[in-house]
Amino acid sequence: MRKVFITFVLMLVMSAYLFPISFTFLPQAVNSKILVGVFGIICFVLNGVRNRALNVSEPTLFAGLMAATFSVWCLFSITIGNTSDMTYASYLVSFLTWMFGAYGVYAALGLVYEKVNLDIITRYLALACVFQCIMAVIIDNSGFVCDLVDRFMDQGQDFYKRGHRLYGLGAALDPAGIRFSAVLIMMAHQFTTSQEVRSYRRYQTSCLVGLSIIIIIGSVISRTTLVGAFMSMVYILIFLFRTRKGGFTTIDRVQVFFWFFIVMLIILAAGIYFYRISGTFQNYLRFGFEAFFNWVETGEFRTSSTDTLTQTMWVWPDDLETWLIGRGTFGVYDNNTDIGYCNFTFYCGLIGLLIFSIFFLYCHLVLNRKFKEFLLTSLLLVALTFIIWVKVTTDIFFLNALLFCLPADPAEEGEEELAGPVVSVPR
């Protein structure tokens, strides 16, 4: 029971970091991510005092320099454009907040686990997302829980209710879908590469059940989740069908292959059953998977939101200066678009967009070198970063920050080992 309680508390810490939420009894500017970040700063300073040095890895410093470069360029753009929109001109502050928040999570996990590694981080990322999905369903179906959450938490729930959208504790709309997508890719990586998961049926089953919950309920919260769902399934299928040299495969992989399809068939059968007996579940599925239902019923793979996106929101500058350096305006009210590429171009021009893109490419390059068998994961996370900008302006640095805090996998003989965590875990 004690272990369950500790796991739940650590999951709440991860959720507070991953899905920031403001509280009605605190100033609006203070959210859960900042609180975790303050804890991270305290741990960072205490550890520095203990070691008489604040050790920061070179990749983290260089990533911070690139974030600062992007912020300075955005500041230049809003100065030239004579605007006061600091949305991305303050990106260095966001970078530091995510980094200290990530270290706060890392330090909290370090109080319980002797070594915090990629498996543990992925496990708690998955637990946080599953928790958010379950809470979203409970909030939607329980008036008491809904009133309790709305009384103590400020997350713009009035807007979600008007649009009849599910929301959890800080998890809603595109930001939630992007987090779900990134975590689904990490879970696929864990399912295919973790020896612990591949060796035990219960771990395989729990991973697949978690994937299914996030894909189904997460898609109802935000249909952006389907991007990560597709990528994670492709990842797993590539692993299952990949053969070794000579065209052979292993018995272990064949067993995982069959177990994957058995669990997926059971979950599919359960989904069909509840779709037939529950009107609420039917409405959930028809909203979350609207494109697939439209495809089956009308022959068109489309949704109402994508129609709006493609028909009215591709808006571009009409002068060379804006194309190159932007005009310092951001958002649907100023630029008549939510599309990420359009907003970045209007805000900081193609030069700013290029700097920001290089920043994320660098982060994923570091992670690919840092962890074994991470190449496909890095490629999918890079793809996710650039795909989501087709719909909205946001990023997945929340995940990069967590992975930057982890120690690198032991280097193979003859290979150079990357720097480890930002600092060691305080104990």
N, C-alpha and C positions, 0 to 999 in steps of 0.2 A: 504493500500500500504506500509506503514511504517513497519507493522508487517511482510509482505512478504519479504521486504528488509532485516530486521533483521534476519529472519529465514534463508535466503539465505547466509548471511554473516557467521552465526554460522555453517551452513552446510559446507561452505568452510573451516572453521577452523577444523571441524571434518575430512573433506576429506584430508586436508594438513597433519593431524596427521596420519590418517589411511593409506593413499597412499602417502608415502614420494616421493618428486620429487625435483630434482636439477634444478637450473636456470642458463641459459647461462651467465647472467650478474653478477653472484656470484661465489665464489670459489666452485669447485666441491664437496668439503667435506661438504659444508653447504647446507642442504636440508630443505624442508618445515617442517619435523618432528622436526628438531633441532631448527628451528625458533619458533615453538609452544612450544618446551621444554624450550627455553630461556624465553619466556613469562611466562611459568609455574614457573620457578625459581624465577623470579621477584615477582610474586604473592605470592609465598611461603615465600620469605624473608620479603616482606612488611607485610604479615599477621603475621609472627613471631615477627616482630618489634612491631606491634600493640598489640599483645597479650603477648609480652615479653617472648615468648616461642615458640619453633618449635616442635609442637606435631605430632608424627608419631605413627600410630597404631601398636600394637604388631604383627599382621599378616604380615604387610608390612615389618617390621624389620626382622622377621624370614624368609620371602621369600627372602629378600635381602641377608641375611646370607647364604641361600642355593645357591643363584646365585653366591655369592662370592666363596663358596666351590667348585662349578662346575668350575668356572674360574681358581681357584688354581690347581685343578686336571688336567685341560687341559694344564695349564702352565707346570705342572710336566711332562705330556705326551710329549709335544713338546721339553722339555729339554732332556728327555731320548732319544727321537727320533732324536735329534740334527737338528730340523727344526726351521723355523722362522714364521710358519703359525699361526697367531693370530686370526683366524676366530672365535673360541669359547673361546679362552683363555681370550678374552676381553668381555666375556658375561656380566660381572657386569656393564660395561659401557653401554651396550645395555639395561640392566635392568633399570638403572638410567635414561637413555634417554627416554625410554618408560614411566616410572613413572612420570617424570617431564612433558613430553608431554601430558600425560593423565591429569595431574593436570592443565595444561594450558587450555585444552578443558573444564575441569570441572569448572575452574574459569571463563572462557568466558561465559559459559552457566549460571553461577551464577550471572552474571551481569544483566541478563534478567529475569531469573526464581527465584522465592523466594526459592524454594526447588528443587534441581536437584536430580531426582530419576531414577530408572531403566527404567521406561516408557519413560522419556525424552531422556536418553542416547540411548535407542534402536531406538527411532524415528529418531534421527539424524544420527545414524549409517546406518539406512535404507535409509534416504535421500541422504547420501553421496554415497552409493553404486548405487542407482538409477541414481544419477547425473553422476557417472562414466560410467555407461552403456549407457546413452543417449549421453554423450560426445564421447564415442568410436564410436558409429554409425555416429555421425556428422563428426568426424575427418575422418572416412573412406569414407564418401560420399561427403565431401566438401573440395575441394582443397584449398580454401582460409583459412578455419579454420585450416586445416592440416598444411599449411605453417606458419600460425601465431603461432600455438602451438610449432612447431619444431624450430621456430626462438628464442623463449624465454625459452623453457624448454628442458632440457637434460635428457632423460630417456632411452637412448639406442634404439631410434626409428628406426634407420637404420637396426638393427637386426630384429625388428618386421616386417618391410616392406619386407625384403628379405624372411621371412617366411610367408608372407601374413597373419599376425596376427593382430587382432584388439587391440587397446590400447587406454586408456583414459588419464587422467592427473595423471600419476604415477601408473595406474592400468593396469597390463599386466601379462600374463603367470601365473605360479603357485602361486606367492605371491598374485595376485588378486583373484584367485580362492579360496585360503584358507581364505582370508578375507570375500569374498562373502559367503562362507560356514558357517563361524562362525556367521555372521550377520543373515543369513537365520534361523539358530537355535534360535537366540535371537528373531527374528520376530515371529517365531512359538510360543515361550514362551509368548510373549506379546499378540498374537492373542488368546491364550487359557486361559490366567490367568488375563489379565488386565480387570478390571471392566469397564473402560472407553471404551475400544475397543469392549467388548462384549455387551455394552448397546446401541451403536449407529451404524446404518447400514453404515453410511459414513466412520467411522473409520475402520469397518470390511472390507469394499470394498477397501479403500485405502491401507490397509495392504495386502490384497490378490493381488491387482494389483501390488504393490511394489514387493511382493514375485515373481510374474510371470515375471516381467521385469528382476529381478536379475537372476532368473533361466534360462530364455531364452537367454538374451544377455550376461549374465555372463558366461554361458556355451560356448558361441562363443569366448569370450575373453580367457577363460580357462576352459577346461573340468573338472578340479578338482572341479568346482562349483557343479557338479552333485552329489558329495558326500554329501554336505550340503543340496542340493535339496531333496535327498532321505531321509535324517535324519529329515528335517523339515516337510515333508509330513507325515512321520511315526508319528512324534510328534503330529501333528494336528489330525490325524486319531485315535490315541490312546485316545486323549481327547474326540473326538466326539463319539466314541463307548464305552467309559468307563461308566459303570453304577454305581449308588450309592448303598449303602447297601440294600439288599433285591431285587436287580435287577431292580430298578427303575431309571429313568433319569428325568431331569427337562425340563420344557417347554422352558426355556431360551436356554438350550443346543440343543434341537430339532430345534429351530429357527436358531441358529448359524449353525447347521448341514446343513439345507436346503439352507441357504444363501451361505455357502461355496461351495456347489455343483453347485448352480445356477451361481455364479461368475466364477467358474472354467470352466463350460460348455461354457459360453460366451467367455472367454479367449481362450479356445481350438478352438471354432468355428472361432474366429478372426484369430488365428494362421494358421488354415487350409486355410482360405480365402487368406491371404497374401502370404502363401506358393505357392498358385496356380497362383497368378497374378504378383508376384514380383520375378524376378530372383535373385536379391540381397538377399532378405529374405530367399529364397530357399537355396542359398549357405550357408548362416549363419546357418540355421537349420541342413543342411546336415553335416557341419563341427562340430558344437557343440554337435549334437546328433548322431555322426557317428556310435557309437556302436549299437544304436537302429535301424538305417537304415540298417546296416549290418545284424542284427538279422532278420529283416523282409525280406530282399532281398536274403540273403545267408544262413540264419539259424545259423550264428555264431555271438555271442555277443563279438565283438572285435574292436579295433582301431589300427591304424598304430603305435601310440605312445606306447600303452600297449604291442604290439608285441615286440618292441625294448626293452622295460623295462624288460619283462619276459625272453627274449631270450639272452640278452647280458649283462645286468647290475647287475645281482646277483653275485657279486664278494666278496669273503670272505678271511680273513687272512689265512696264511698257517703255522703259528707258535703260540705257546701258549702265548708268551709275548705280541704279538700284540692283540690277543683276549682279554687279561686282561687289559692292560694299553694303547694299541694303539701304533701308531708310529708317531703321530703328522702330518699326511698328510690328506688333505681334498680336495674333489672335483673331477670332472670327469677327469681332466688332470693328477692328481696324482694317483687316485685310479681306474680309468676307470669305474666309476659308479656315478649316480646321486641319487641312492636310499639312503634314510636317514639312515636306520639301518646300512647299509654297511659303509657309510661314518663316522657315529659316532663311529663304531667299529674300523675302521682304525685310526681315529683321537684320541680318548681317551679311547678306549677299552670298554668292557662290564661294567666295574666299573663306568666309566664316564657316559655311557648311563643310568645306574641305578640311579645315582645321579640326572641326568637331568629329568628322569621319575618321581622320587619322588618329585622333585620340582614342577612339574605340577600337580601331584596328590594332593599335599598339597594346591596349589592355588585353585583348584576346590573344595576341601573339605571346605576351608574357605568360598568360595562363596556359597556353599550349605547351610552352617549354617547361612550365613549372610542374605539371601533372602528367603522369603516364597515361597513354591511350586517350588523350584529350583532344586529338586533332579534329575528329568529326564533331565533337561537342563544341569546340571553338568555332568551327565553320558554321554550325547551325545557330549559335548565339550571335555571330556576326550577321548572318542572314536575317535573324529576327530583328536585330537593331535597325537594319535598313528597310525591312519590310514594314515595320510598324510606322515608320515615317510616312508611308503612303497614306496612312489614316490620321495620325496624330503626332504632335511633337512631344516626345518623351524619350527616355533612355533606360537602359538596364544596368546602370552603374551600381545600383544597390547590390547586385549580384557580384560584380567585379570587385567591389570593396570588401565583401565577405571573403572572397577567394584570395585577395591580396593579403589578408591577415593570416592565412594558413601557411604552415611550413611547406616547402617544396617536397615532392616525393624524392626519396633517395636516388641519387644519380647513378646511372650505370657506370661500370668501370670505364674509365677513359673519358667520361663526359663531365663537363663543368656543372656544378650544382648551383642553382639559382639561390639568391638570398631567401631566407626563411620568412617568418612572420614579421609584421611591422615591429612588434616587440614581443618578448616572451610573455606567457600567461602569468599574471600575478597570483600568488598562492599565499 
